[in-house]
Structures are given as C-alpha cells and as structure tokens.
C-alpha cells in the first residue's frame, strides 16, 4: 500500500520516498529522518509499504 510521511519524521523502512508534489525520489535508510524534497522543498512524501 502507498503511505505518506512528513519530512523530519523517521523512515519506517529503507527505500525510495517520492515527493508527493513533483515525484522526485529520495533513497532513505530505515531509522533516518526523511528530508524535504531537494527539488521543490515540499514536505510530504509517499512510499510503498507492504
Ligand atoms: Zn518535490
């Protein structure tokens, strides 16, 4: 399923987090804070969760 996460929150799993606004993808490791989109500074990202 597709989940959303806000920038600054801890990534629940390692994988790609995509900006909800422009689609830019960022690889984030589990346990690390999810950064804001480097392309457009949007702070809501989406990711695939099983
Ligand atoms: Zn973006």
mmCIF file of the protein (N, C-alpha, C, O) and its ligand, coordinates in Angstrom:
data_MODEL
# 
_entry.id   MODEL 
# 
loop_
_entity.id 
_entity.type 
_entity.pdbx_number_of_molecules 
1 polymer     1 
2 non-polymer 1 
# 
_entity_poly.entity_id                      1 
_entity_poly.type                           'polypeptide(L)' 
_entity_poly.nstd_linkage                   no 
_entity_poly.nstd_monomer                   no 
_entity_poly.pdbx_seq_one_letter_code       
;(UNK)(UNK)(UNK)(UNK)(UNK)(UNK)(UNK)(UNK)(UNK)(UNK)(UNK)(UNK)(UNK)(UNK)(UNK)(UNK)
(UNK)(UNK)(UNK)(UNK)(UNK)(UNK)(UNK)(UNK)(UNK)(UNK)(UNK)(UNK)(UNK)(UNK)(UNK)(UNK)
(UNK)(UNK)(UNK)(UNK)(UNK)(UNK)(UNK)(UNK)(UNK)(UNK)(UNK)(UNK)(UNK)(UNK)(UNK)(UNK)
(UNK)(UNK)
;
_entity_poly.pdbx_seq_one_letter_code_can   XXXXXXXXXXXXXXXXXXXXXXXXXXXXXXXXXXXXXXXXXXXXXXXXXX 
_entity_poly.pdbx_strand_id                 A 
# 
loop_
_entity_poly_seq.entity_id 
_entity_poly_seq.num 
_entity_poly_seq.mon_id 
_entity_poly_seq.hetero 
1 1  UNK n 
1 2  UNK n 
1 3  UNK n 
1 4  UNK n 
1 5  UNK n 
1 6  UNK n 
1 7  UNK n 
1 8  UNK n 
1 9  UNK n 
1 10 UNK n 
1 11 UNK n 
1 12 UNK n 
1 13 UNK n 
1 14 UNK n 
1 15 UNK n 
1 16 UNK n 
1 17 UNK n 
1 18 UNK n 
1 19 UNK n 
1 20 UNK n 
1 21 UNK n 
1 22 UNK n 
1 23 UNK n 
1 24 UNK n 
1 25 UNK n 
1 26 UNK n 
1 27 UNK n 
1 28 UNK n 
1 29 UNK n 
1 30 UNK n 
1 31 UNK n 
1 32 UNK n 
1 33 UNK n 
1 34 UNK n 
1 35 UNK n 
1 36 UNK n 
1 37 UNK n 
1 38 UNK n 
1 39 UNK n 
1 40 UNK n 
1 41 UNK n 
1 42 UNK n 
1 43 UNK n 
1 44 UNK n 
1 45 UNK n 
1 46 UNK n 
1 47 UNK n 
1 48 UNK n 
1 49 UNK n 
1 50 UNK n 
# 
loop_
_struct_asym.id 
_struct_asym.entity_id 
A 1 
B 2 
# 
loop_
_chem_comp.id 
_chem_comp.type 
_chem_comp.mon_nstd_flag 
UNK 'L-peptide linking' . 
ZN  non-polymer         . 
# 
_pdbx_entity_nonpoly.entity_id   2 
_pdbx_entity_nonpoly.name        ? 
_pdbx_entity_nonpoly.comp_id     ZN 
# 
_pdbx_nonpoly_scheme.asym_id         B 
_pdbx_nonpoly_scheme.entity_id       2 
_pdbx_nonpoly_scheme.mon_id          ZN 
_pdbx_nonpoly_scheme.ndb_seq_num     1 
_pdbx_nonpoly_scheme.pdb_seq_num     101 
_pdbx_nonpoly_scheme.auth_seq_num    101 
_pdbx_nonpoly_scheme.pdb_mon_id      ZN 
_pdbx_nonpoly_scheme.auth_mon_id     ZN 
_pdbx_nonpoly_scheme.pdb_strand_id   A 
_pdbx_nonpoly_scheme.pdb_ins_code    . 
# 
loop_
_atom_site.group_PDB 
_atom_site.id 
_atom_site.type_symbol 
_atom_site.label_atom_id 
_atom_site.label_alt_id 
_atom_site.label_comp_id 
_atom_site.label_asym_id 
_atom_site.label_entity_id 
_atom_site.label_seq_id 
_atom_site.pdbx_PDB_ins_code 
_atom_site.Cartn_x 
_atom_site.Cartn_y 
_atom_site.Cartn_z 
_atom_site.occupancy 
_atom_site.B_iso_or_equiv 
_atom_site.pdbx_formal_charge 
_atom_site.auth_seq_id 
_atom_site.auth_comp_id 
_atom_site.auth_asym_id 
_atom_site.auth_atom_id 
_atom_site.pdbx_PDB_model_num 
ATOM   1   N  N  . UNK A 1 1  ? 0.835  -1.199 0.000  1.00 0.00 ? 1   UNK A N  1 
ATOM   2   C  CA . UNK A 1 1  ? 0.000  0.000  0.000  1.00 0.00 ? 1   UNK A CA 1 
ATOM   3   C  C  . UNK A 1 1  ? 0.870  1.249  0.000  1.00 0.00 ? 1   UNK A C  1 
ATOM   4   O  O  . UNK A 1 1  ? 2.031  1.210  0.408  1.00 0.00 ? 1   UNK A O  1 
ATOM   5   N  N  . UNK A 1 2  ? 0.307  2.339  -0.454 1.00 0.00 ? 2   UNK A N  1 
ATOM   6   C  CA . UNK A 1 2  ? 1.046  3.603  -0.504 1.00 0.00 ? 2   UNK A CA 1 
ATOM   7   C  C  . UNK A 1 2  ? 0.765  4.399  0.768  1.00 0.00 ? 2   UNK A C  1 
ATOM   8   O  O  . UNK A 1 2  ? -0.390 4.626  1.127  1.00 0.00 ? 2   UNK A O  1 
ATOM   9   N  N  . UNK A 1 3  ? 1.832  4.821  1.444  1.00 0.00 ? 3   UNK A N  1 
ATOM   10  C  CA . UNK A 1 3  ? 1.712  5.593  2.670  1.00 0.00 ? 3   UNK A CA 1 
ATOM   11  C  C  . UNK A 1 3  ? 2.348  6.976  2.467  1.00 0.00 ? 3   UNK A C  1 
ATOM   12  O  O  . UNK A 1 3  ? 3.168  7.172  1.570  1.00 0.00 ? 3   UNK A O  1 
ATOM   13  N  N  . UNK A 1 4  ? 1.960  7.904  3.298  1.00 0.00 ? 4   UNK A N  1 
ATOM   14  C  CA . UNK A 1 4  ? 2.576  9.226  3.234  1.00 0.00 ? 4   UNK A CA 1 
ATOM   15  C  C  . UNK A 1 4  ? 3.357  9.476  4.519  1.00 0.00 ? 4   UNK A C  1 
ATOM   16  O  O  . UNK A 1 4  ? 3.041  8.923  5.572  1.00 0.00 ? 4   UNK A O  1 
ATOM   17  N  N  . UNK A 1 5  ? 4.375  10.314 4.412  1.00 0.00 ? 5   UNK A N  1 
ATOM   18  C  CA . UNK A 1 5  ? 5.192  10.661 5.568  1.00 0.00 ? 5   UNK A CA 1 
ATOM   19  C  C  . UNK A 1 5  ? 5.605  12.125 5.422  1.00 0.00 ? 5   UNK A C  1 
ATOM   20  O  O  . UNK A 1 5  ? 5.768  12.634 4.313  1.00 0.00 ? 5   UNK A O  1 
ATOM   21  N  N  . UNK A 1 6  ? 5.767  12.780 6.555  1.00 0.00 ? 6   UNK A N  1 
ATOM   22  C  CA . UNK A 1 6  ? 6.150  14.192 6.544  1.00 0.00 ? 6   UNK A CA 1 
ATOM   23  C  C  . UNK A 1 6  ? 7.664  14.296 6.723  1.00 0.00 ? 6   UNK A C  1 
ATOM   24  O  O  . UNK A 1 6  ? 8.261  13.507 7.455  1.00 0.00 ? 6   UNK A O  1 
ATOM   25  N  N  . UNK A 1 7  ? 8.269  15.249 6.067  1.00 0.00 ? 7   UNK A N  1 
ATOM   26  C  CA . UNK A 1 7  ? 9.706  15.476 6.221  1.00 0.00 ? 7   UNK A CA 1 
ATOM   27  C  C  . UNK A 1 7  ? 10.036 15.709 7.685  1.00 0.00 ? 7   UNK A C  1 
ATOM   28  O  O  . UNK A 1 7  ? 9.321  16.418 8.392  1.00 0.00 ? 7   UNK A O  1 
ATOM   29  N  N  . UNK A 1 8  ? 11.139 15.095 8.133  1.00 0.00 ? 8   UNK A N  1 
ATOM   30  C  CA . UNK A 1 8  ? 11.555 15.228 9.527  1.00 0.00 ? 8   UNK A CA 1 
ATOM   31  C  C  . UNK A 1 8  ? 11.166 14.032 10.363 1.00 0.00 ? 8   UNK A C  1 
ATOM   32  O  O  . UNK A 1 8  ? 11.723 13.808 11.438 1.00 0.00 ? 8   UNK A O  1 
ATOM   33  N  N  . UNK A 1 9  ? 10.193 13.248 9.865  1.00 0.00 ? 9   UNK A N  1 
ATOM   34  C  CA . UNK A 1 9  ? 9.811  12.039 10.593 1.00 0.00 ? 9   UNK A CA 1 
ATOM   35  C  C  . UNK A 1 9  ? 10.781 10.913 10.245 1.00 0.00 ? 9   UNK A C  1 
ATOM   36  O  O  . UNK A 1 9  ? 11.460 10.962 9.219  1.00 0.00 ? 9   UNK A O  1 
ATOM   37  N  N  . UNK A 1 10 ? 10.840 9.908  11.099 1.00 0.00 ? 10  UNK A N  1 
ATOM   38  C  CA . UNK A 1 10 ? 11.778 8.800  10.911 1.00 0.00 ? 10  UNK A CA 1 
ATOM   39  C  C  . UNK A 1 10 ? 11.249 7.806  9.878  1.00 0.00 ? 10  UNK A C  1 
ATOM   40  O  O  . UNK A 1 10 ? 10.088 7.399  9.925  1.00 0.00 ? 10  UNK A O  1 
ATOM   41  N  N  . UNK A 1 11 ? 12.123 7.426  8.946  1.00 0.00 ? 11  UNK A N  1 
ATOM   42  C  CA . UNK A 1 11 ? 11.732 6.467  7.917  1.00 0.00 ? 11  UNK A CA 1 
ATOM   43  C  C  . UNK A 1 11 ? 11.479 5.100  8.541  1.00 0.00 ? 11  UNK A C  1 
ATOM   44  O  O  . UNK A 1 11 ? 12.357 4.576  9.226  1.00 0.00 ? 11  UNK A O  1 
ATOM   45  N  N  . UNK A 1 12 ? 10.301 4.505  8.325  1.00 0.00 ? 12  UNK A N  1 
ATOM   46  C  CA . UNK A 1 12 ? 9.979  3.196  8.897  1.00 0.00 ? 12  UNK A CA 1 
ATOM   47  C  C  . UNK A 1 12 ? 10.641 2.041  8.153  1.00 0.00 ? 12  UNK A C  1 
ATOM   48  O  O  . UNK A 1 12 ? 10.666 0.917  8.656  1.00 0.00 ? 12  UNK A O  1 
ATOM   49  N  N  . UNK A 1 13 ? 11.169 2.299  6.978  1.00 0.00 ? 13  UNK A N  1 
ATOM   50  C  CA . UNK A 1 13 ? 11.825 1.243  6.211  1.00 0.00 ? 13  UNK A CA 1 
ATOM   51  C  C  . UNK A 1 13 ? 12.793 1.883  5.227  1.00 0.00 ? 13  UNK A C  1 
ATOM   52  O  O  . UNK A 1 13 ? 12.655 3.054  4.875  1.00 0.00 ? 13  UNK A O  1 
ATOM   53  N  N  . UNK A 1 14 ? 13.786 1.092  4.783  1.00 0.00 ? 14  UNK A N  1 
ATOM   54  C  CA . UNK A 1 14 ? 14.731 1.583  3.788  1.00 0.00 ? 14  UNK A CA 1 
ATOM   55  C  C  . UNK A 1 14 ? 14.068 1.508  2.419  1.00 0.00 ? 14  UNK A C  1 
ATOM   56  O  O  . UNK A 1 14 ? 13.449 0.501  2.075  1.00 0.00 ? 14  UNK A O  1 
ATOM   57  N  N  . UNK A 1 15 ? 14.200 2.566  1.650  1.00 0.00 ? 15  UNK A N  1 
ATOM   58  C  CA . UNK A 1 15 ? 13.617 2.548  0.315  1.00 0.00 ? 15  UNK A CA 1 
ATOM   59  C  C  . UNK A 1 15 ? 13.493 3.943  -0.247 1.00 0.00 ? 15  UNK A C  1 
ATOM   60  O  O  . UNK A 1 15 ? 14.015 4.911  0.305  1.00 0.00 ? 15  UNK A O  1 
ATOM   61  N  N  . UNK A 1 16 ? 12.784 4.022  -1.365 1.00 0.00 ? 16  UNK A N  1 
ATOM   62  C  CA . UNK A 1 16 ? 12.606 5.302  -2.028 1.00 0.00 ? 16  UNK A CA 1 
ATOM   63  C  C  . UNK A 1 16 ? 11.360 6.016  -1.505 1.00 0.00 ? 16  UNK A C  1 
ATOM   64  O  O  . UNK A 1 16 ? 10.283 5.433  -1.386 1.00 0.00 ? 16  UNK A O  1 
ATOM   65  N  N  . UNK A 1 17 ? 11.547 7.278  -1.203 1.00 0.00 ? 17  UNK A N  1 
ATOM   66  C  CA . UNK A 1 17 ? 10.461 8.140  -0.769 1.00 0.00 ? 17  UNK A CA 1 
ATOM   67  C  C  . UNK A 1 17 ? 10.285 9.185  -1.863 1.00 0.00 ? 17  UNK A C  1 
ATOM   68  O  O  . UNK A 1 17 ? 11.240 9.875  -2.220 1.00 0.00 ? 17  UNK A O  1 
ATOM   69  N  N  . UNK A 1 18 ? 9.094  9.304  -2.386 1.00 0.00 ? 18  UNK A N  1 
ATOM   70  C  CA . UNK A 1 18 ? 8.852  10.202 -3.511 1.00 0.00 ? 18  UNK A CA 1 
ATOM   71  C  C  . UNK A 1 18 ? 8.073  11.435 -3.071 1.00 0.00 ? 18  UNK A C  1 
ATOM   72  O  O  . UNK A 1 18 ? 7.089  11.339 -2.338 1.00 0.00 ? 18  UNK A O  1 
ATOM   73  N  N  . UNK A 1 19 ? 8.528  12.578 -3.525 1.00 0.00 ? 19  UNK A N  1 
ATOM   74  C  CA . UNK A 1 19 ? 7.824  13.833 -3.238 1.00 0.00 ? 19  UNK A CA 1 
ATOM   75  C  C  . UNK A 1 19 ? 6.401  13.739 -3.772 1.00 0.00 ? 19  UNK A C  1 
ATOM   76  O  O  . UNK A 1 19 ? 6.187  13.356 -4.922 1.00 0.00 ? 19  UNK A O  1 
ATOM   77  N  N  . UNK A 1 20 ? 5.431  14.089 -2.934 1.00 0.00 ? 20  UNK A N  1 
ATOM   78  C  CA . UNK A 1 20 ? 4.032  13.991 -3.360 1.00 0.00 ? 20  UNK A CA 1 
ATOM   79  C  C  . UNK A 1 20 ? 3.694  15.045 -4.405 1.00 0.00 ? 20  UNK A C  1 
ATOM   80  O  O  . UNK A 1 20 ? 2.754  14.880 -5.182 1.00 0.00 ? 20  UNK A O  1 
ATOM   81  N  N  . UNK A 1 21 ? 4.461  16.126 -4.421 1.00 0.00 ? 21  UNK A N  1 
ATOM   82  C  CA . UNK A 1 21 ? 4.162  17.232 -5.332 1.00 0.00 ? 21  UNK A CA 1 
ATOM   83  C  C  . UNK A 1 21 ? 4.800  17.041 -6.705 1.00 0.00 ? 21  UNK A C  1 
ATOM   84  O  O  . UNK A 1 21 ? 4.122  17.152 -7.727 1.00 0.00 ? 21  UNK A O  1 
ATOM   85  N  N  . UNK A 1 22 ? 6.117  16.751 -6.731 1.00 0.00 ? 22  UNK A N  1 
ATOM   86  C  CA . UNK A 1 22 ? 6.805  16.690 -8.027 1.00 0.00 ? 22  UNK A CA 1 
ATOM   87  C  C  . UNK A 1 22 ? 7.296  15.292 -8.403 1.00 0.00 ? 22  UNK A C  1 
ATOM   88  O  O  . UNK A 1 22 ? 7.734  15.071 -9.532 1.00 0.00 ? 22  UNK A O  1 
ATOM   89  N  N  . UNK A 1 23 ? 7.224  14.340 -7.454 1.00 0.00 ? 23  UNK A N  1 
ATOM   90  C  CA . UNK A 1 23 ? 7.612  12.975 -7.779 1.00 0.00 ? 23  UNK A CA 1 
ATOM   91  C  C  . UNK A 1 23 ? 9.087  12.668 -7.633 1.00 0.00 ? 23  UNK A C  1 
ATOM   92  O  O  . UNK A 1 23 ? 9.507  11.543 -7.901 1.00 0.00 ? 23  UNK A O  1 
ATOM   93  N  N  . UNK A 1 24 ? 9.881  13.633 -7.218 1.00 0.00 ? 24  UNK A N  1 
ATOM   94  C  CA . UNK A 1 24 ? 11.317 13.408 -7.030 1.00 0.00 ? 24  UNK A CA 1 
ATOM   95  C  C  . UNK A 1 24 ? 11.530 12.301 -6.002 1.00 0.00 ? 24  UNK A C  1 
ATOM   96  O  O  . UNK A 1 24 ? 10.910 12.315 -4.939 1.00 0.00 ? 24  UNK A O  1 
ATOM   97  N  N  . UNK A 1 25 ? 12.406 11.338 -6.312 1.00 0.00 ? 25  UNK A N  1 
ATOM   98  C  CA . UNK A 1 25 ? 12.617 10.202 -5.407 1.00 0.00 ? 25  UNK A CA 1 
ATOM   99  C  C  . UNK A 1 25 ? 13.920 10.326 -4.629 1.00 0.00 ? 25  UNK A C  1 
ATOM   100 O  O  . UNK A 1 25 ? 14.962 10.697 -5.171 1.00 0.00 ? 25  UNK A O  1 
ATOM   101 N  N  . UNK A 1 26 ? 13.827 10.004 -3.340 1.00 0.00 ? 26  UNK A N  1 
ATOM   102 C  CA . UNK A 1 26 ? 14.978 10.071 -2.452 1.00 0.00 ? 26  UNK A CA 1 
ATOM   103 C  C  . UNK A 1 26 ? 15.114 8.714  -1.752 1.00 0.00 ? 26  UNK A C  1 
ATOM   104 O  O  . UNK A 1 26 ? 14.137 8.183  -1.223 1.00 0.00 ? 26  UNK A O  1 
ATOM   105 N  N  . UNK A 1 27 ? 16.325 8.160  -1.752 1.00 0.00 ? 27  UNK A N  1 
ATOM   106 C  CA . UNK A 1 27 ? 16.571 6.910  -1.014 1.00 0.00 ? 27  UNK A CA 1 
ATOM   107 C  C  . UNK A 1 27 ? 16.846 7.268  0.451  1.00 0.00 ? 27  UNK A C  1 
ATOM   108 O  O  . UNK A 1 27 ? 17.737 8.064  0.749  1.00 0.00 ? 27  UNK A O  1 
ATOM   109 N  N  . UNK A 1 28 ? 16.078 6.676  1.345  1.00 0.00 ? 28  UNK A N  1 
ATOM   110 C  CA . UNK A 1 28 ? 16.269 6.943  2.773  1.00 0.00 ? 28  UNK A CA 1 
ATOM   111 C  C  . UNK A 1 28 ? 16.408 5.611  3.506  1.00 0.00 ? 28  UNK A C  1 
ATOM   112 O  O  . UNK A 1 28 ? 15.679 4.657  3.232  1.00 0.00 ? 28  UNK A O  1 
ATOM   113 N  N  . UNK A 1 29 ? 17.357 5.564  4.443  1.00 0.00 ? 29  UNK A N  1 
ATOM   114 C  CA . UNK A 1 29 ? 17.568 4.359  5.231  1.00 0.00 ? 29  UNK A CA 1 
ATOM   115 C  C  . UNK A 1 29 ? 16.632 4.338  6.440  1.00 0.00 ? 29  UNK A C  1 
ATOM   116 O  O  . UNK A 1 29 ? 16.318 5.379  7.018  1.00 0.00 ? 29  UNK A O  1 
ATOM   117 N  N  . UNK A 1 30 ? 16.197 3.143  6.806  1.00 0.00 ? 30  UNK A N  1 
ATOM   118 C  CA . UNK A 1 30 ? 15.346 2.956  7.969  1.00 0.00 ? 30  UNK A CA 1 
ATOM   119 C  C  . UNK A 1 30 ? 15.973 3.610  9.204  1.00 0.00 ? 30  UNK A C  1 
ATOM   120 O  O  . UNK A 1 30 ? 17.167 3.451  9.460  1.00 0.00 ? 30  UNK A O  1 
ATOM   121 N  N  . UNK A 1 31 ? 15.171 4.336  9.955  1.00 0.00 ? 31  UNK A N  1 
ATOM   122 C  CA . UNK A 1 31 ? 15.641 4.967  11.184 1.00 0.00 ? 31  UNK A CA 1 
ATOM   123 C  C  . UNK A 1 31 ? 16.185 6.373  11.007 1.00 0.00 ? 31  UNK A C  1 
ATOM   124 O  O  . UNK A 1 31 ? 16.433 7.080  11.984 1.00 0.00 ? 31  UNK A O  1 
ATOM   125 N  N  . UNK A 1 32 ? 16.374 6.785  9.726  1.00 0.00 ? 32  UNK A N  1 
ATOM   126 C  CA . UNK A 1 32 ? 16.888 8.129  9.452  1.00 0.00 ? 32  UNK A CA 1 
ATOM   127 C  C  . UNK A 1 32 ? 15.709 9.063  9.188  1.00 0.00 ? 32  UNK A C  1 
ATOM   128 O  O  . UNK A 1 32 ? 14.653 8.617  8.740  1.00 0.00 ? 32  UNK A O  1 
ATOM   129 N  N  . UNK A 1 33 ? 15.881 10.349 9.460  1.00 0.00 ? 33  UNK A N  1 
ATOM   130 C  CA . UNK A 1 33 ? 14.806 11.292 9.171  1.00 0.00 ? 33  UNK A CA 1 
ATOM   131 C  C  . UNK A 1 33 ? 14.636 11.486 7.661  1.00 0.00 ? 33  UNK A C  1 
ATOM   132 O  O  . UNK A 1 33 ? 15.612 11.564 6.914  1.00 0.00 ? 33  UNK A O  1 
ATOM   133 N  N  . UNK A 1 34 ? 13.393 11.561 7.239  1.00 0.00 ? 34  UNK A N  1 
ATOM   134 C  CA . UNK A 1 34 ? 13.102 11.773 5.816  1.00 0.00 ? 34  UNK A CA 1 
ATOM   135 C  C  . UNK A 1 34 ? 13.290 13.261 5.511  1.00 0.00 ? 34  UNK A C  1 
ATOM   136 O  O  . UNK A 1 34 ? 12.691 14.107 6.174  1.00 0.00 ? 34  UNK A O  1 
ATOM   137 N  N  . UNK A 1 35 ? 14.116 13.585 4.516  1.00 0.00 ? 35  UNK A N  1 
ATOM   138 C  CA . UNK A 1 35 ? 14.347 15.000 4.186  1.00 0.00 ? 35  UNK A CA 1 
ATOM   139 C  C  . UNK A 1 35 ? 13.214 15.594 3.360  1.00 0.00 ? 35  UNK A C  1 
ATOM   140 O  O  . UNK A 1 35 ? 12.442 14.871 2.729  1.00 0.00 ? 35  UNK A O  1 
ATOM   141 N  N  . UNK A 1 36 ? 13.127 16.911 3.372  1.00 0.00 ? 36  UNK A N  1 
ATOM   142 C  CA . UNK A 1 36 ? 12.182 17.581 2.485  1.00 0.00 ? 36  UNK A CA 1 
ATOM   143 C  C  . UNK A 1 36 ? 12.680 17.384 1.056  1.00 0.00 ? 36  UNK A C  1 
ATOM   144 O  O  . UNK A 1 36 ? 13.862 17.117 0.839  1.00 0.00 ? 36  UNK A O  1 
ATOM   145 N  N  . UNK A 1 37 ? 11.799 17.512 0.101  1.00 0.00 ? 37  UNK A N  1 
ATOM   146 C  CA . UNK A 1 37 ? 12.178 17.329 -1.301 1.00 0.00 ? 37  UNK A CA 1 
ATOM   147 C  C  . UNK A 1 37 ? 13.287 18.313 -1.691 1.00 0.00 ? 37  UNK A C  1 
ATOM   148 O  O  . UNK A 1 37 ? 13.124 19.522 -1.527 1.00 0.00 ? 37  UNK A O  1 
ATOM   149 N  N  . UNK A 1 38 ? 14.420 17.801 -2.211 1.00 0.00 ? 38  UNK A N  1 
ATOM   150 C  CA . UNK A 1 38 ? 15.512 18.700 -2.616 1.00 0.00 ? 38  UNK A CA 1 
ATOM   151 C  C  . UNK A 1 38 ? 15.192 19.474 -3.896 1.00 0.00 ? 38  UNK A C  1 
ATOM   152 O  O  . UNK A 1 38 ? 15.853 20.464 -4.210 1.00 0.00 ? 38  UNK A O  1 
ATOM   153 N  N  . UNK A 1 39 ? 14.185 19.023 -4.623 1.00 0.00 ? 39  UNK A N  1 
ATOM   154 C  CA . UNK A 1 39 ? 13.840 19.684 -5.879 1.00 0.00 ? 39  UNK A CA 1 
ATOM   155 C  C  . UNK A 1 39 ? 12.871 20.849 -5.678 1.00 0.00 ? 39  UNK A C  1 
ATOM   156 O  O  . UNK A 1 39 ? 13.026 21.900 -6.300 1.00 0.00 ? 39  UNK A O  1 
ATOM   157 N  N  . UNK A 1 40 ? 11.866 20.664 -4.804 1.00 0.00 ? 40  UNK A N  1 
ATOM   158 C  CA . UNK A 1 40 ? 10.847 21.711 -4.667 1.00 0.00 ? 40  UNK A CA 1 
ATOM   159 C  C  . UNK A 1 40 ? 10.542 22.092 -3.217 1.00 0.00 ? 40  UNK A C  1 
ATOM   160 O  O  . UNK A 1 40 ? 9.688  22.942 -2.965 1.00 0.00 ? 40  UNK A O  1 
ATOM   161 N  N  . UNK A 1 41 ? 11.248 21.456 -2.252 1.00 0.00 ? 41  UNK A N  1 
ATOM   162 C  CA . UNK A 1 41 ? 11.086 21.767 -0.827 1.00 0.00 ? 41  UNK A CA 1 
ATOM   163 C  C  . UNK A 1 41 ? 9.750  21.359 -0.220 1.00 0.00 ? 41  UNK A C  1 
ATOM   164 O  O  . UNK A 1 41 ? 9.446  21.720 0.917  1.00 0.00 ? 41  UNK A O  1 
ATOM   165 N  N  . UNK A 1 42 ? 8.941  20.599 -0.985 1.00 0.00 ? 42  UNK A N  1 
ATOM   166 C  CA . UNK A 1 42 ? 7.677  20.100 -0.447 1.00 0.00 ? 42  UNK A CA 1 
ATOM   167 C  C  . UNK A 1 42 ? 8.002  19.123 0.694  1.00 0.00 ? 42  UNK A C  1 
ATOM   168 O  O  . UNK A 1 42 ? 9.026  18.441 0.653  1.00 0.00 ? 42  UNK A O  1 
ATOM   169 N  N  . UNK A 1 43 ? 7.128  19.058 1.712  1.00 0.00 ? 43  UNK A N  1 
ATOM   170 C  CA . UNK A 1 43 ? 7.475  18.236 2.874  1.00 0.00 ? 43  UNK A CA 1 
ATOM   171 C  C  . UNK A 1 43 ? 6.577  17.023 3.096  1.00 0.00 ? 43  UNK A C  1 
ATOM   172 O  O  . UNK A 1 43 ? 6.605  16.427 4.173  1.00 0.00 ? 43  UNK A O  1 
ATOM   173 N  N  . UNK A 1 44 ? 5.792  16.654 2.109  1.00 0.00 ? 44  UNK A N  1 
ATOM   174 C  CA . UNK A 1 44 ? 5.013  15.419 2.194  1.00 0.00 ? 44  UNK A CA 1 
ATOM   175 C  C  . UNK A 1 44 ? 5.546  14.457 1.133  1.00 0.00 ? 44  UNK A C  1 
ATOM   176 O  O  . UNK A 1 44 ? 5.613  14.792 -0.049 1.00 0.00 ? 44  UNK A O  1 
ATOM   177 N  N  . UNK A 1 45 ? 5.921  13.264 1.574  1.00 0.00 ? 45  UNK A N  1 
ATOM   178 C  CA . UNK A 1 45 ? 6.455  12.280 0.647  1.00 0.00 ? 45  UNK A CA 1 
ATOM   179 C  C  . UNK A 1 45 ? 5.629  10.999 0.734  1.00 0.00 ? 45  UNK A C  1 
ATOM   180 O  O  . UNK A 1 45 ? 4.966  10.751 1.741  1.00 0.00 ? 45  UNK A O  1 
ATOM   181 N  N  . UNK A 1 46 ? 5.670  10.195 -0.314 1.00 0.00 ? 46  UNK A N  1 
ATOM   182 C  CA . UNK A 1 46 ? 4.924  8.934  -0.343 1.00 0.00 ? 46  UNK A CA 1 
ATOM   183 C  C  . UNK A 1 46 ? 5.901  7.786  -0.524 1.00 0.00 ? 46  UNK A C  1 
ATOM   184 O  O  . UNK A 1 46 ? 6.961  7.940  -1.130 1.00 0.00 ? 46  UNK A O  1 
ATOM   185 N  N  . UNK A 1 47 ? 5.520  6.618  0.020  1.00 0.00 ? 47  UNK A N  1 
ATOM   186 C  CA . UNK A 1 47 ? 6.351  5.433  -0.139 1.00 0.00 ? 47  UNK A CA 1 
ATOM   187 C  C  . UNK A 1 47 ? 5.483  4.185  -0.172 1.00 0.00 ? 47  UNK A C  1 
ATOM   188 O  O  . UNK A 1 47 ? 4.350  4.181  0.308  1.00 0.00 ? 47  UNK A O  1 
ATOM   189 N  N  . UNK A 1 48 ? 6.037  3.133  -0.748 1.00 0.00 ? 48  UNK A N  1 
ATOM   190 C  CA . UNK A 1 48 ? 5.323  1.855  -0.846 1.00 0.00 ? 48  UNK A CA 1 
ATOM   191 C  C  . UNK A 1 48 ? 5.612  1.025  0.387  1.00 0.00 ? 48  UNK A C  1 
ATOM   192 O  O  . UNK A 1 48 ? 6.773  0.806  0.735  1.00 0.00 ? 48  UNK A O  1 
ATOM   193 N  N  . UNK A 1 49 ? 4.573  0.565  1.046  1.00 0.00 ? 49  UNK A N  1 
ATOM   194 C  CA . UNK A 1 49 ? 4.725  -0.284 2.215  1.00 0.00 ? 49  UNK A CA 1 
ATOM   195 C  C  . UNK A 1 49 ? 3.983  -1.589 1.972  1.00 0.00 ? 49  UNK A C  1 
ATOM   196 O  O  . UNK A 1 49 ? 2.916  -1.603 1.357  1.00 0.00 ? 49  UNK A O  1 
ATOM   197 N  N  . UNK A 1 50 ? 4.559  -2.694 2.464  1.00 0.00 ? 50  UNK A N  1 
ATOM   198 C  CA . UNK A 1 50 ? 3.916  -3.990 2.232  1.00 0.00 ? 50  UNK A CA 1 
ATOM   199 C  C  . UNK A 1 50 ? 2.873  -4.304 3.289  1.00 0.00 ? 50  UNK A C  1 
ATOM   200 O  O  . UNK A 1 50 ? 2.240  -5.358 3.238  1.00 0.00 ? 50  UNK A O  1 
HETATM 201 ZN ZN . ZN  B 2 .  ? 9.290  17.897 -4.928 1.00 0.00 ? 101 ZN  A ZN 1 
# 
